[in-house]
Amino acid sequence: MKTEDKHIHRNLECENGHPLGSREVLQRVFYGPDGEILFYRTLPGGLPDIRCPVPGCGAQPKDPNP
């Protein structure tokens, strides 16, 4: 299986579900034998170091991959 590490813009939410907008996330992309994308994994340290701006929240972003 072929893999590639890429910075990909993803719409993020905080751990409490508040939108954080589009941010660049370091992802490992896994490809099938025909070059189709099978799935993504967020690499350790791949999420931006931000906090939710909603008053009283301050949560970190959650992983955008299901």
KAKA-V926377 format. One line per field, one symbol per residue. ss: DSSP state (H for helix, E for strand, C for the rest). phi: phi as a letter, one per 20 degrees, with the letter a starting at -180 (. if undefined). burial: # if it has 16 or more other C-alpha atoms within 10 Angstrom, else .. A space follows every 50 residues. Layout:
ss = ???
phi = ???
burial = ???
//
This chain:
ss = CEEEEEEEEEEEEECCCCEEEEEEEEEEEEECCCCCEEEEEECCCCCCCC CCCCCCCCCCECCCCC
phi = .ecbebecfcfdcffdnffdnecececdeddefenffeaccefgmeefec cfefgnemfefeffef
burial = .....#...#.####....#....#######........###...##... .#......###.#...
//
